[in-house]
């Protein structure tokens, strides 16, 4: 009788240890799956970089096309800059983007010409670039442009 109780306790402990090992293994497998999904996503992610020297040259250094690239408008003291949408940017491809400079007091419907060159803007401004990959996952990048120094500082790139 005593031996049977002792064997039941050993069996219960062994099952509890086995359950604990299975739970730990399941959690580790979940982490591996999440890492694999993230790695696959990075492989399918476009990555837009910018060069600036009075003009914006956008380049896709990712492994997937960037689709529906839009740049949020930039508001300065007297003007608003609106950028033309870029529909597609293939991997390792680059393009200039056009923009218009709109006066804050200009009437709606005024005619503007698209241009590429900012000329000399004195102070820095932030650009937010939004784009998506072939799976319609959305990303954005934020950069600070220093026009007089002809430099760009990347702030962040994220999926939203």
Protein Blocks (a to p, Z undefined) as FASTA:
>chain_A
ZZmmmmmmmmmmmmmmmmmmmmmmmmmmmmmmmmmmmmmmmmmpccdddddehiacdddf
bfbdcehiacdddddfkbccdddddfbdcehiacddddddddfkbcehiacdddfbebja
fbdcddddddddfkopacdddddddfknopacdfbdcdZZ
